[in-house]
Amino acid sequence: SNYKWTDILSNLGSGCAEIGSQASPGVAYDSKNKKIVAWNGNSSVYVIEPLTLSCSLKNFNGTAPAAPPSAGTFNRFAYFPALNYFVLINNPDLDAYILKME
């Protein structure tokens, strides 16, 4: 078989060292662009190229979402391919956020 497990975070370049050190970031697969997107606070996301294990930090304008809970984001950051939006609902008592990466 040509299948194998790869530890993505341990093999990322230096541009993404911070996301690997964060506790339970929000991670979603962008099926349109075939990239992994990770969020762990503020108004930026890490975009990971799975084939080359390269990474870049993308900053966005607008009001930044609240910091993630101490337990992490888990499944509260998701990609909706039909809308081409990422959605973050990090706390039921706070606003929800959408992110369109174009």
Secondary structure, 3 states (H helix, E strand, C coil): CCCCCCCHHHHCCHHHHHHHHCCCCEEEEECCCCEEEEECCCCEEEEEECCCCEEEEEECCCCCCCCCCCCCCHHHEEEECCCCEEEECCCCCCCCEEECCC
